[in-house]
Amino acid sequence: MDILGIETSCDETAASVVRRHPDGSGEILSDIVLSQLDLHAAFGGVVPELAARSHVTTLDRLVRQALDESAVKLADIDAIAVTSGPGLIGGLMVGLMTAKAMAMAARKPFIGINHLEGHALTARLTDNVAFPYLLLLVSGGHTQIVLVKGVNDYERWGTTIDDALGEAFDKTAKLLGLGYPGGPAVEQAALKGEARRFRLPVPMRRDPRLDFSFSGLKTAVRQMAEEQAPLSQQTIADLCMAFQTSVTASLDDRISMALDRFTERFGAESKPALVVAGGVAANKAIRATLETRTAKAGFRFIAPPLHLCTDNAVMIAWAGAERLAAGLPTDELDLAPRSRWPLDQTATAAIGHGKRGAKA
């Protein structure tokens, strides 16, 4: 089956056509992504109104380009999949209305996709990983450990009780006068940092809940920066090194406990895998630490290519194909966007989750 995917949940406008073969393997026929990074850089973060306007002006062209590059006509597409949450409402509305109009005009099935499910299932496209497996999702909006038991079958083991990790990187970078996005800026500065100069706490270490917390760490960086003001470039680098070291140690601790829990539940013979997705997965220090941890535990470490870890339409199209193959129903054209949409519908809100509900 050939699926057209559309992604407009935040600051990337994306369209893709993905083919799922009868044996369950997948093929990317086109992958078009237009980043809005330059549009938002001056503001130090994503401006929702600007993001939505950009989606409006560019999405039709990108969909046309995705179809042209795939050499698949709209009439031959088997379904149209689009991100319907979680994300920025304005952007989600642009993608949903475009997908609905195309589905109605071409008389095609319409599938609203949970953006997080797209991340969760990408490794099945790239690495043919079998269920069940663990997912560590680390991005600008989400930090979670999820047991992926099957399509539309997820069990959240841990989530952030305050900032997402990518958000913490961005705020730390802004605090220290670095550029946006913060993840690459902090990582680059940390390369020149002295590891022993500053020591920061490791959030949630050995906490049995497997949750994450980064707001206190961000506050500790701010307090250290105030004590050292005015900041030299070396001090900034040293603070970035300390922040990255603490974050990496926290992830290592959380994942170590999650791997143990997985082994206790499924046994070591299950050919277990840890899948890491989200833009923070590009951080080399974090990646190396997690690879070492999974190898010691006898797990496969799987991280899709970077362009499929960040927001893209390939994962949305593939999630649509997986849902169709699993026999799950398609959606009606009155489907509404959702700013919050947890993968695990039964998960309780984490303490400290804020007024609007759990982060994911």
C-alpha positions in Angstrom: 0.0 0.0 0.0 1.1 3.6 -0.8 0.4 6.1 2.0 0.7 9.9 1.7 1.8 11.4 5.0 1.5 15.1 6.2 3.2 16.6 9.3 2.6 20.1 10.6 2.6 19.7 14.3 5.3 22.3 15.1 8.0 24.0 13.1 8.6 21.6 10.2 6.3 21.4 7.2 6.6 17.9 5.8 5.0 15.5 3.2 6.0 12.0 2.2 4.9 8.9 0.3 5.8 5.6 1.9 5.1 2.1 0.5 4.4 -0.9 2.8 5.1 -4.2 1.1 3.0 -7.4 1.8 5.9 -8.8 3.9 5.7 -5.9 6.3 8.8 -4.1 5.0 8.7 -0.4 4.0 10.1 1.8 1.3 10.4 5.6 1.4 9.3 6.9 -2.0 9.6 10.6 -1.1 10.6 12.6 2.0 10.1 16.4 1.9 10.8 18.6 4.9 10.9 22.3 5.1 12.4 23.6 8.4 11.3 26.9 9.9 14.4 27.2 12.0 15.5 30.5 10.5 12.0 31.9 10.9 12.0 31.3 14.7 15.7 31.7 15.5 15.4 35.4 16.3 12.8 34.7 19.0 14.7 32.0 20.7 11.8 29.5 20.2 8.8 28.6 18.1 6.2 31.3 17.6 2.9 29.4 17.0 1.3 32.0 14.8 4.3 32.3 12.5 4.6 28.5 12.3 0.9 28.1 11.3 1.3 30.9 8.6 4.3 29.2 7.2 2.5 25.8 7.0 -0.4 27.5 5.1 1.9 29.1 2.5 4.1 26.0 1.9 2.2 22.8 2.5 0.4 22.5 -0.8 3.7 22.8 -2.7 5.4 20.2 -0.5 2.6 17.7 -1.0 2.8 18.2 -4.7 6.5 17.7 -4.6 6.2 14.6 -2.5 3.8 13.0 -5.0 5.9 14.0 -8.0 9.1 12.6 -6.5 7.4 9.3 -5.5 6.0 8.9 -9.0 2.7 7.9 -7.4 -0.5 9.8 -8.5 -3.0 10.9 -5.9 -5.5 8.6 -7.5 -3.3 5.7 -6.7 -2.7 6.6 -3.1 -4.3 4.1 -0.7 -4.8 6.5 2.2 -3.9 9.9 3.5 -2.3 10.0 7.0 -1.8 13.3 8.9 -0.7 14.3 12.3 -3.7 15.3 14.4 -1.9 15.7 17.7 -0.2 16.4 20.0 1.2 19.7 18.8 0.5 23.4 18.2 -3.2 23.7 17.4 -2.7 26.2 14.5 -0.3 24.0 12.7 -2.3 20.9 13.3 -5.4 22.6 11.8 -3.5 23.4 8.6 -2.4 19.8 8.1 -5.7 18.3 9.0 -7.8 20.6 6.7 -5.4 19.9 3.8 -5.6 16.2 4.3 -9.3 16.2 4.8 -9.8 18.2 1.6 -7.6 15.8 -0.4 -9.3 12.8 1.1 -12.7 14.1 0.2 -11.8 15.2 -3.3 -9.9 12.0 -4.1 -12.3 9.7 -2.1 -9.4 8.3 -0.1 -9.4 6.9 3.5 -8.3 9.5 6.0 -6.2 8.6 9.1 -5.4 10.9 12.0 -2.0 10.0 13.5 -0.7 10.5 17.0 2.7 12.2 16.4 4.2 10.1 19.2 3.0 6.9 17.5 4.9 8.0 14.4 8.1 8.2 16.5 7.3 4.9 18.2 6.9 2.9 15.0 9.7 4.4 12.8 12.2 1.8 13.9 10.0 -0.9 12.3 10.4 0.9 9.0 14.2 1.4 9.3 15.3 -1.7 11.3 12.4 -4.1 11.1 12.3 -4.3 14.9 9.8 -6.8 16.4 7.3 -6.1 19.2 7.7 -5.7 22.1 10.5 -3.1 22.5 11.4 -0.1 24.6 11.2 3.5 23.3 13.1 6.4 24.7 11.5 9.5 23.2 13.6 12.6 23.8 12.6 15.8 22.0 11.7 19.4 22.4 8.3 18.6 23.6 8.5 15.1 25.1 10.7 12.9 27.3 9.2 9.5 27.8 10.1 5.8 28.3 7.4 3.7 26.6 6.9 0.0 26.2 5.8 -0.6 22.6 3.7 -3.8 22.7 2.1 -3.4 19.3 0.4 -0.9 16.9 -2.0 1.2 19.1 -0.8 -0.7 22.2 1.5 1.3 24.4 2.5 1.4 28.1 4.1 4.5 29.5 6.8 3.7 32.0 8.1 7.1 32.6 7.6 10.8 31.6 8.9 14.2 32.5 7.2 15.9 35.4 8.3 19.3 34.2 10.5 20.3 31.2 11.1 18.0 28.2 14.8 17.4 27.7 14.9 19.4 24.4 13.2 22.2 26.2 15.7 22.1 29.0 18.6 22.3 26.4 16.9 25.3 24.8 16.4 27.2 28.0 19.9 26.5 29.2 21.3 27.7 25.9 19.2 30.9 26.2 20.3 31.4 29.8 24.0 31.2 28.7 23.6 33.4 25.7 23.9 30.6 23.1 22.0 30.2 19.9 18.7 28.4 19.0 18.1 25.5 18.9 19.8 24.9 22.2 20.7 21.3 21.9 23.4 21.6 19.2 24.6 24.9 20.8 25.1 23.4 24.2 26.7 20.2 22.8 29.1 22.2 20.7 30.1 24.4 23.7 30.5 21.4 26.0 33.2 20.0 23.7 35.5 22.8 25.0 34.4 22.4 28.6 36.3 21.3 31.7 34.5 18.3 33.1 35.6 18.7 36.7 35.0 22.4 37.3 31.3 22.3 38.0 29.2 19.5 39.5 25.5 19.5 39.1 22.9 17.1 40.6 21.6 14.1 38.7 17.8 14.4 38.6 15.6 11.5 39.8 18.6 9.2 40.3 17.4 5.7 41.4 13.8 6.9 41.7 11.7 3.8 41.1 9.0 5.7 39.1 11.3 6.0 36.0 10.2 9.6 35.5 12.3 12.5 34.5 12.8 16.0 35.9 15.0 18.8 34.4 13.6 22.1 35.8 15.7 21.9 39.0 18.8 21.2 36.9 18.1 24.3 34.8 17.8 26.3 38.0 21.1 25.0 39.3 22.8 26.1 36.1 21.2 29.6 36.5 22.5 29.9 40.0 26.0 28.8 39.1 26.0 31.3 36.1 24.9 34.1 38.5 27.7 33.3 40.9 30.3 33.3 38.0 29.0 36.5 36.3 30.3 38.0 34.1 30.7 34.8 32.1 33.7 34.1 30.0 33.5 31.8 27.0 35.4 29.1 29.0 33.0 29.3 31.9 30.0 29.0 29.5 31.7 25.9 28.0 32.3 24.5 31.5 28.7 25.0 32.5 27.5 23.3 29.3 29.8 20.4 30.0 28.3 20.1 33.5 24.8 20.3 32.3 25.3 17.7 29.6 27.1 15.4 32.0 24.2 15.6 34.5 21.6 15.0 31.8 23.5 12.1 30.4 23.9 10.5 33.8 20.1 10.9 34.5 19.2 9.3 31.2 21.6 6.5 31.8 20.1 5.9 35.3 16.5 5.9 34.0 17.3 3.6 31.1 19.3 1.2 33.2 16.3 0.6 35.4 13.9 0.4 32.5 16.1 -2.3 30.8 16.1 -4.3 34.0 12.3 -4.0 34.2 11.9 -5.1 30.6 14.2 -8.2 31.2 12.2 -9.1 34.3 9.0 -9.0 32.4 10.0 -10.6 29.0 13.2 -12.4 29.7 16.6 -12.1 28.1 15.7 -14.4 25.2 13.3 -12.0 23.6 16.0 -10.3 21.5 15.2 -7.0 23.3 15.8 -3.6 21.7 15.9 0.0 22.9 14.8 2.5 20.3 15.8 6.1 20.8 13.9 8.8 18.8 13.6 12.5 18.9 16.0 15.3 18.1 18.0 15.0 21.3 19.0 11.5 20.1 21.5 13.4 17.9 23.6 14.3 20.9 26.8 12.2 20.7 27.5 12.1 24.4 24.0 10.9 25.2 24.0 8.5 22.3 27.3 6.9 23.3 26.3 6.4 26.9 23.0 4.8 25.9 24.8 2.5 23.4 27.2 1.4 26.1 24.3 0.8 28.6 22.2 -1.3 26.2 25.2 -3.4 25.1 25.9 -4.2 28.8 22.3 -5.3 29.3 22.2 -7.4 26.1 19.9 -5.1 24.2 20.1 -3.9 20.7 20.5 -0.1 20.4 18.4 1.3 17.6 18.3 5.0 16.6 16.7 5.8 13.2 18.7 8.1 10.9 18.7 11.6 12.3 16.3 13.0 9.6 13.8 10.4 10.8 14.3 11.2 14.5 13.2 14.8 14.1 9.7 15.8 12.9 9.0 14.3 9.5 6.1 13.0 7.4 7.7 9.6 6.7 6.9 8.4 10.2 3.3 9.7 9.8 2.8 7.9 6.5 4.4 4.7 8.0 2.2 4.8 11.1 -0.8 5.1 8.8 0.3 2.0 6.9 0.9 0.1 10.1 -2.6 1.0 11.4 -4.2 -0.1 8.1 -2.2 -3.4 8.1 -3.3 -4.1 11.6 -6.9 -3.7 10.6 -7.6 -0.5 12.7 -10.4 1.7 11.5 -9.8 4.9 9.6 -11.2 8.3 10.8 -14.1 10.5 9.9 -13.6 13.9 8.4 -14.8 15.7 11.6 -11.7 14.6 13.5 -10.5 17.5 15.6 -6.9 18.4 16.4 -5.5 17.6 19.9 -2.8 19.7 21.6 -2.3 16.9 24.2 -2.7 13.2 23.2 -0.9 10.6 25.3 0.1 7.3 23.7 -0.9 5.4 26.8 -4.5 6.5 27.4 -4.6 4.8 30.8 -1.5 6.5 32.2 -2.1 8.8 35.2 -0.8 12.4 35.1 2.7 12.8 36.6 3.2 14.9 39.7 4.2 18.4 38.7 2.6 18.1 35.3 1.1 21.6 35.2 -2.4 23.0 34.8 -3.1 21.7 31.3 -2.4 18.0 32.1 0.4 15.6 31.5 3.1 16.6 29.1 2.1 13.7 26.8 
